[in-house]
């Protein structure tokens, strides 16, 4: 093989890596990583925990289901007991996940009451109305691919990519701060 053919052959893997990087940058227009700090912020508001592994990757997330219909078992922390006394059993409990702060996070959903509660070490750390993100994860489970970003002060942007097992049908959902902006059925 002459020198010219050798350099062309060795450039092909670099070209493939460059093409993959360009594809990721294009997809990042509606995606990325969530930053921020732990609870609460100086103004007293809390920060929603976001899963750092929010797709099926067979290393951190083996199951497609994000939520389960289950009854909360006792003993409970004071925060959980207070919510249980006021709201009753949650409709769904999210399978615990590791947050962007490295915390093991538990989440309760009350669909009829439009409420989400997040707990870290059995303490209530965040509460808000149920967002489109939770409704999507409840309906479809974890996606095959997920990207999220929050550079600076822009809203948290997430892209969730679902495909059937044969890989023929692909659905893409883009969310900003948990609100669906692109996608749907």
TORKOL-4160 file (C-alpha; in steps of 0.2 Angstrom, whole numbers, padded with zeros to 4 digits, m for minus):
185
<pt num="1" X="0000" Y="0000" Z="0000"/>
<pt num="2" X="0007" Y="0017" Z="m0005"/>
<pt num="3" X="0008" Y="0031" Z="0007"/>
<pt num="4" X="m0007" Y="0040" Z="0000"/>
<pt num="5" X="m0019" Y="0025" Z="0001"/>
<pt num="6" X="m0012" Y="0022" Z="0019"/>
<pt num="7" X="m0016" Y="0040" Z="0025"/>
<pt num="8" X="m0034" Y="0039" Z="0017"/>
<pt num="9" X="m0038" Y="0023" Z="0025"/>
<pt num="10" X="m0032" Y="0029" Z="0042"/>
<pt num="11" X="m0042" Y="0045" Z="0040"/>
<pt num="12" X="m0059" Y="0035" Z="0038"/>
<pt num="13" X="m0061" Y="0031" Z="0057"/>
<pt num="14" X="m0057" Y="0049" Z="0061"/>
<pt num="15" X="m0070" Y="0055" Z="0048"/>
<pt num="16" X="m0083" Y="0043" Z="0056"/>
<pt num="17" X="m0079" Y="0050" Z="0073"/>
<pt num="18" X="m0081" Y="0068" Z="0066"/>
<pt num="19" X="m0098" Y="0063" Z="0058"/>
<pt num="20" X="m0104" Y="0056" Z="0075"/>
<pt num="21" X="m0098" Y="0072" Z="0084"/>
<pt num="22" X="m0108" Y="0083" Z="0072"/>
<pt num="23" X="m0123" Y="0072" Z="0074"/>
<pt num="24" X="m0122" Y="0075" Z="0093"/>
<pt num="25" X="m0120" Y="0093" Z="0091"/>
<pt num="26" X="m0135" Y="0094" Z="0080"/>
<pt num="27" X="m0146" Y="0084" Z="0092"/>
<pt num="28" X="m0139" Y="0095" Z="0106"/>
<pt num="29" X="m0150" Y="0110" Z="0100"/>
<pt num="30" X="m0164" Y="0101" Z="0110"/>
<pt num="31" X="m0154" Y="0092" Z="0123"/>
<pt num="32" X="m0139" Y="0091" Z="0136"/>
<pt num="33" X="m0133" Y="0090" Z="0154"/>
<pt num="34" X="m0142" Y="0097" Z="0170"/>
<pt num="35" X="m0131" Y="0108" Z="0181"/>
<pt num="36" X="m0136" Y="0117" Z="0197"/>
<pt num="37" X="m0133" Y="0115" Z="0215"/>
<pt num="38" X="m0141" Y="0106" Z="0230"/>
<pt num="39" X="m0157" Y="0111" Z="0239"/>
<pt num="40" X="m0162" Y="0124" Z="0243"/>
<pt num="41" X="m0156" Y="0139" Z="0233"/>
<pt num="42" X="m0152" Y="0156" Z="0242"/>
<pt num="43" X="m0170" Y="0163" Z="0238"/>
<pt num="44" X="m0178" Y="0147" Z="0247"/>
<pt num="45" X="m0183" Y="0138" Z="0231"/>
<pt num="46" X="m0179" Y="0120" Z="0229"/>
<pt num="47" X="m0171" Y="0112" Z="0213"/>
<pt num="48" X="m0179" Y="0097" Z="0205"/>
<pt num="49" X="m0168" Y="0082" Z="0204"/>
<pt num="50" X="m0165" Y="0075" Z="0186"/>
<pt num="51" X="m0159" Y="0058" Z="0183"/>
<pt num="52" X="m0141" Y="0057" Z="0176"/>
<pt num="53" X="m0144" Y="0040" Z="0168"/>
<pt num="54" X="m0161" Y="0043" Z="0160"/>
<pt num="55" X="m0161" Y="0031" Z="0146"/>
<pt num="56" X="m0159" Y="0012" Z="0144"/>
<pt num="57" X="m0140" Y="0008" Z="0143"/>
<pt num="58" X="m0139" Y="m0009" Z="0152"/>
<pt num="59" X="m0126" Y="m0002" Z="0163"/>
<pt num="60" X="m0135" Y="0010" Z="0175"/>
<pt num="61" X="m0153" Y="0008" Z="0168"/>
<pt num="62" X="m0158" Y="m0010" Z="0164"/>
<pt num="63" X="m0177" Y="m0008" Z="0165"/>
<pt num="64" X="m0188" Y="0002" Z="0153"/>
<pt num="65" X="m0201" Y="0006" Z="0166"/>
<pt num="66" X="m0198" Y="0022" Z="0176"/>
<pt num="67" X="m0213" Y="0021" Z="0188"/>
<pt num="68" X="m0222" Y="0007" Z="0197"/>
<pt num="69" X="m0239" Y="0006" Z="0205"/>
<pt num="70" X="m0234" Y="0001" Z="0222"/>
<pt num="71" X="m0240" Y="0004" Z="0240"/>
<pt num="72" X="m0228" Y="0014" Z="0251"/>
<pt num="73" X="m0222" Y="0003" Z="0265"/>
<pt num="74" X="m0219" Y="0009" Z="0283"/>
<pt num="75" X="m0209" Y="0014" Z="0293"/>
<pt num="76" X="m0209" Y="0031" Z="0285"/>
<pt num="77" X="m0199" Y="0047" Z="0288"/>
<pt num="78" X="m0209" Y="0062" Z="0295"/>
<pt num="79" X="m0209" Y="0070" Z="0278"/>
<pt num="80" X="m0216" Y="0055" Z="0270"/>
<pt num="81" X="m0228" Y="0051" Z="0283"/>
<pt num="82" X="m0235" Y="0069" Z="0282"/>
<pt num="83" X="m0237" Y="0068" Z="0264"/>
<pt num="84" X="m0245" Y="0051" Z="0265"/>
<pt num="85" X="m0257" Y="0058" Z="0278"/>
<pt num="86" X="m0263" Y="0072" Z="0268"/>
<pt num="87" X="m0262" Y="0065" Z="0250"/>
<pt num="88" X="m0264" Y="0046" Z="0253"/>
<pt num="89" X="m0255" Y="0033" Z="0244"/>
<pt num="90" X="m0246" Y="0039" Z="0228"/>
<pt num="91" X="m0252" Y="0034" Z="0211"/>
<pt num="92" X="m0235" Y="0029" Z="0206"/>
<pt num="93" X="m0217" Y="0028" Z="0213"/>
<pt num="94" X="m0202" Y="0031" Z="0202"/>
<pt num="95" X="m0189" Y="0018" Z="0203"/>
<pt num="96" X="m0175" Y="0027" Z="0213"/>
<pt num="97" X="m0162" Y="0036" Z="0202"/>
<pt num="98" X="m0146" Y="0045" Z="0204"/>
<pt num="99" X="m0148" Y="0064" Z="0202"/>
<pt num="100" X="m0137" Y="0077" Z="0194"/>
<pt num="101" X="m0130" Y="0080" Z="0212"/>
<pt num="102" X="m0126" Y="0061" Z="0215"/>
<pt num="103" X="m0140" Y="0059" Z="0227"/>
<pt num="104" X="m0151" Y="0043" Z="0227"/>
<pt num="105" X="m0168" Y="0051" Z="0223"/>
<pt num="106" X="m0186" Y="0044" Z="0226"/>
<pt num="107" X="m0201" Y="0052" Z="0218"/>
<pt num="108" X="m0219" Y="0050" Z="0221"/>
<pt num="109" X="m0233" Y="0055" Z="0208"/>
<pt num="110" X="m0251" Y="0059" Z="0212"/>
<pt num="111" X="m0258" Y="0061" Z="0195"/>
<pt num="112" X="m0276" Y="0065" Z="0201"/>
<pt num="113" X="m0269" Y="0079" Z="0212"/>
<pt num="114" X="m0256" Y="0084" Z="0199"/>
<pt num="115" X="m0242" Y="0083" Z="0211"/>
<pt num="116" X="m0224" Y="0077" Z="0212"/>
<pt num="117" X="m0214" Y="0075" Z="0227"/>
<pt num="118" X="m0195" Y="0071" Z="0227"/>
<pt num="119" X="m0186" Y="0064" Z="0242"/>
<pt num="120" X="m0167" Y="0062" Z="0246"/>
<pt num="121" X="m0162" Y="0051" Z="0261"/>
<pt num="122" X="m0181" Y="0051" Z="0266"/>
<pt num="123" X="m0182" Y="0070" Z="0267"/>
<pt num="124" X="m0193" Y="0080" Z="0255"/>
<pt num="125" X="m0182" Y="0090" Z="0244"/>
<pt num="126" X="m0194" Y="0096" Z="0230"/>
<pt num="127" X="m0212" Y="0097" Z="0226"/>
<pt num="128" X="m0221" Y="0103" Z="0210"/>
<pt num="129" X="m0235" Y="0100" Z="0198"/>
<pt num="130" X="m0233" Y="0084" Z="0187"/>
<pt num="131" X="m0224" Y="0089" Z="0171"/>
<pt num="132" X="m0224" Y="0083" Z="0153"/>
<pt num="133" X="m0208" Y="0074" Z="0157"/>
<pt num="134" X="m0216" Y="0063" Z="0171"/>
<pt num="135" X="m0231" Y="0060" Z="0160"/>
<pt num="136" X="m0220" Y="0054" Z="0146"/>
<pt num="137" X="m0209" Y="0043" Z="0157"/>
<pt num="138" X="m0225" Y="0036" Z="0165"/>
<pt num="139" X="m0233" Y="0032" Z="0148"/>
<pt num="140" X="m0218" Y="0026" Z="0138"/>
<pt num="141" X="m0204" Y="0022" Z="0151"/>
<pt num="142" X="m0186" Y="0026" Z="0149"/>
<pt num="143" X="m0180" Y="0030" Z="0131"/>
<pt num="144" X="m0167" Y="0021" Z="0121"/>
<pt num="145" X="m0157" Y="0038" Z="0120"/>
<pt num="146" X="m0158" Y="0054" Z="0130"/>
<pt num="147" X="m0148" Y="0070" Z="0130"/>
<pt num="148" X="m0150" Y="0084" Z="0142"/>
<pt num="149" X="m0142" Y="0101" Z="0144"/>
<pt num="150" X="m0143" Y="0117" Z="0155"/>
<pt num="151" X="m0129" Y="0129" Z="0150"/>
<pt num="152" X="m0129" Y="0144" Z="0161"/>
<pt num="153" X="m0147" Y="0151" Z="0165"/>
<pt num="154" X="m0156" Y="0143" Z="0150"/>
<pt num="155" X="m0170" Y="0131" Z="0154"/>
<pt num="156" X="m0166" Y="0113" Z="0156"/>
<pt num="157" X="m0168" Y="0105" Z="0139"/>
<pt num="158" X="m0170" Y="0086" Z="0136"/>
<pt num="159" X="m0172" Y="0076" Z="0121"/>
<pt num="160" X="m0179" Y="0058" Z="0123"/>
<pt num="161" X="m0178" Y="0046" Z="0108"/>
<pt num="162" X="m0189" Y="0031" Z="0108"/>
<pt num="163" X="m0188" Y="0017" Z="0094"/>
<pt num="164" X="m0197" Y="0001" Z="0092"/>
<pt num="165" X="m0186" Y="m0015" Z="0095"/>
<pt num="166" X="m0184" Y="m0017" Z="0076"/>
<pt num="167" X="m0177" Y="0000" Z="0075"/>
<pt num="168" X="m0190" Y="0006" Z="0061"/>
<pt num="169" X="m0201" Y="0018" Z="0070"/>
<pt num="170" X="m0193" Y="0032" Z="0079"/>
<pt num="171" X="m0201" Y="0045" Z="0091"/>
<pt num="172" X="m0192" Y="0061" Z="0097"/>
<pt num="173" X="m0198" Y="0072" Z="0111"/>
<pt num="174" X="m0190" Y="0088" Z="0116"/>
<pt num="175" X="m0194" Y="0096" Z="0132"/>
<pt num="176" X="m0189" Y="0113" Z="0141"/>
<pt num="177" X="m0190" Y="0112" Z="0160"/>
<pt num="178" X="m0201" Y="0097" Z="0159"/>
<pt num="179" X="m0213" Y="0105" Z="0146"/>
<pt num="180" X="m0215" Y="0096" Z="0129"/>
<pt num="181" X="m0210" Y="0108" Z="0115"/>
<pt num="182" X="m0208" Y="0096" Z="0101"/>
<pt num="183" X="m0215" Y="0078" Z="0098"/>
<pt num="184" X="m0231" Y="0069" Z="0102"/>
<pt num="185" X="m0242" Y="0056" Z="0095"/>
